[in-house]
C-alpha cells in the first residue's frame, strides 16, 4: 500500500467482510432461537462478539433476549453493563421493554 486510497480500499474490504460475517452469525442465532435452541443461540452470539464484532448493539440485544429466555440473570446483567458502558441507552431501554412485555423480537 502506497497511498491513502490503498489504505481506505483495504479497510473498506475488511469492514465489508466483517459486516457480512456478523450478519451470518446474527441470522443463524435468530433462526436457532426461533427454534427454541437458546443455548446454541447464546454460544453463536458469544462467538460473534469475541471473533467478529463486539461493538454492534444488535448482537448484545439478541444476547439479552436469549438471556431472558434462559433466565440467565448473569448474562443479562453483562449485556446491560455493555450497553451502558458504550452509552447505548436506547438499546438498553428496548431490552428492558422486551423483558417487561415478555415478548422478544
Phi, psi and omega in degrees: 000126183239349182228166176299322178299322177298317180295315180296319178297314179299315179297318181298317179296314180299315180294321178298317178296317179300313181294321178295317178297318180298317178300320178298313179299314181296316180298316180294316180299319178294321179295315181287330176293319177298330177274011178061031173261070190291327178292321176295316178301315179301313182297319179296316181294321177293322176298317180297319179296320183283326191241353182240298185200111180278342189270354183282119183293336178299323178299315183285326174297317178296318177299320178297319179294321177294319177301319177298317181294328180269358186054041181261091184292330179293313178296319179299317179294322177297319178298312180297322178298316178300311182298322178291318183301319181268014175056046179255060186300321181296325178289322177293319177300317179299317178297318178296322177296319178296318180297318182288323183275344183061028178230108179274163176250000000 
